[in-house]
Amino acid sequence: MALDINTFDISTMIFEKLKAIYGDLKEVPSKIPGMDRVGEVKWYDPGEKALALFQTFRVQTIRDVEIKNFFERDKLDPSNSFVIMLIPDDTLPLPLFAVDVDVHKGKYIHVITDMIPLSKHSEYLKRYDEPLGKLRKKYEGLSGMVDELTDEINKIYPALKQFKAYSSSGMIFGNVPIAHGAQAVELLGDYVNLYCSFVRESGQCAILKNEDIRKEAQERKWQFLMMMSQIDFSEDMPSEPRRSG
């Protein structure tokens, strides 16, 4: 049976893959209520039997919401929105995993996904950034992919300029035609699978035990999260309550 991207639950797909690799997740109350006014939002911390540590994990699903069309900004499209962020623990400074997908039903899939590198150390980048850059090349030919964030795009999404300062060489940004929905899901699956491989190998990774890298990662993570907390994420959903960090 062909995948129907208009109804497909992207949040559940990603959640199940991350749950499988971490093993034990404990649902906890909202940590940033100001961001959680729309849709279904769940937060998770590591459970007692978790196979690896992380700081926190947020999953947001907003169904049947009106979102501004990327190409015609005065139009609102019936859409489903999925926002996932996994924040690493200070003692295990893996990249920060982030996904933001809006399925504009019958039109296109707006995709932003990345694994934010928390260190600029060459060994860290070789282990975590280079594989991501190689994975991105696999999807360079996917219709709707954007290779460069132009001034025009930055006018539509001013926050992207700030986000770009932290992004990896494998950041994905694009508006994939709805006919290529299965490929968009494959892309997201490949990205989360790569992250799961990082988690699986993290216990034996000496670079993650480097105290200088841990300190740098802690500072960079805090800076990134502070930047994100100052962005108003509700602008493209004018019919919904304001939702900022």
Protein Blocks (a to p, Z undefined) as FASTA:
>chain_A
ZZdfklocfklmmmmmmmmmnopacddddfblmlmmgcjdddddddfklcbdcfbdcddd
dehiacddfklmmbccddddddddddddfklcccdddddddddehiaccdddddddfbfb
fklmmmmmmmmmmmmmmmmmpghiafbdcfklmmmmmmlmmmmmmmcfkbccddddfklm
mmmmmmmmmmmmmmmmmmmmmmmmmklmpmklmmmmmmmmmmmmmmmmmpcfklmmmmbc
cddZZ
